[in-house]
Amino acid sequence: MIEKNIKILLVEDDIDLGNVMKQYLEINDFEVQLFRNGKSGLAHFKNENYDLCILDVMMPKMDGFTLARHIKNEDNSVPFIFLTAKNQKIDRMTGLKIGADDYITKPFEIDELVLRLRNILRRTQTASLEKQQLASFIFCEKQQFLQQHETQQRLTKQEAKLLALLLKNKNAIVKRTDILTQLWGNNDYFNGRSLDVFISRLRKYLKADASIKIETVRGIGYILKV
């Protein structure tokens, strides 16, 4: 079941089609913001939070493919679909390579669009329960990865557990003894050295974002500052 108040960014330069889509989606309990070109769509995406984007491919000022690339750089977790009058294989391949969740060729039935949107949202909402945003990174403990834009770092099980523990207590001190007890079972010298190694690895993985730091609180533990 999809929650109400799903916020959609709709970027479509066809005035009549855009208005019809906006009205129909709002009837189906979606909140829709409509823009007529890629440049204005991107400007609003940067300033607001959206659950899904619907992007026309052929638009003035900025085409849909370029807009999608910018959106992914801003927030890789937001799903998007393309609308296009083209039915060429090369265009579909381009859209899918960028990372589109779906690709709909005009003309289309509006009911079909709604069904596709709901299917995408079910998948992404389920996935979001497992993924967490960490500044510019997406972290998934279950699948053991840390992703920033197009770059994904695989984590060991222990690295994922350690980062999850620090993230759960972000901006607060986590005692070294508590980490060792929870992740290694006991606080001894050898486990302590292992913890030092894992902290060093996580710092290396996270250094690409200067807004994140794992600080050592001498004699006490660590703090993940975001």
HELIX and SHEET records of a PDB file:
HELIX    1   1 ILE A   15  ILE A   27  1                                  13    
HELIX    2   2 GLY A   38  ASN A   47  1                                  10    
HELIX    3   3 GLY A   64  GLU A   74  1                                  11    
HELIX    4   4 LYS A   89  ILE A   98  1                                  10    
HELIX    5   5 ILE A  110  SER A  128  1                                  19    
HELIX    6   6 LYS A  157  LYS A  168  1                                  12    
HELIX    7   7 ARG A  176  TRP A  184  1                                   9    
HELIX    8   8 TYR A  189  LEU A  206  1                                  18    
SHEET    1   A 5 PHE A  30  PHE A  35  0                                        
SHEET    2   A 5 ILE A   6  VAL A  11  1                                        
SHEET    3   A 5 LEU A  52  ASP A  56  1                                        
SHEET    4   A 5 PHE A  80  THR A  84  1                                        
SHEET    5   A 5 ASP A 102  THR A 105  1                                        
SHEET    1   B 4 LYS A 131  LEU A 134  0                                        
SHEET    2   B 4 PHE A 137  CYS A 140 -1                                        
SHEET    3   B 4 PHE A 145  GLN A 148 -1                                        
SHEET    4   B 4 THR A 151  ARG A 154 -1                                        
SHEET    1   C 3 ILE A 173  LYS A 175  0                                        
SHEET    2   C 3 GLY A 221  LYS A 225 -1                                        
SHEET    3   C 3 LYS A 213  VAL A 217 -1                                        
END                                                                             
